[in-house]
Amino acid sequence: LWQTEQLYFEAQYSKYNKLTFEWELFGLCARRLGHYPEAARAFQTGLSQRFSAECSRRLLEYCIRERHNVRLQASSPNSEMSSSQIITRVNELDSTITDLVVKLCCWNHRWYIEFSIVLIDSLSEVVQDMGLTKMSNEISSKYPESVYLLMKDNLLDFFSNYTNKCYDN
């Protein structure tokens, strides 16, 4: 879609500038056409410029789907990836999912949106692998205390109080 235009600009040694909203539209269009990696790239490019809740939500969907596909590849005997590549890819996706969930949780808090099942489902994927303690430690090390407390109050306490350490999806 936009890659040919980007290649043209690069060939002309020109800077390829688009607004976050335009990247969001590129991503939505690519997603609708079934070009998920290109959509994710467009959403990531848009997020690199400015935060967008829509880009974050769509990228979160992609990361969850990609994580599921990598896990399926790991269980198949004819996997193209080695076990270390699979672990590295899952860890990268877990980190991205965690970052997106934290940012969306903060955005929801800012706009008085109290509950999001998407965030709970997404975080449960990561907590299932990492464990709740490691997840809370990673969040507290990456973000300020106020963000950690917000995450703790909104999501992490839910996992510790109501799930009996079973994080099935």
Disulfide bonds with the S-S distance in Angstrom:
none
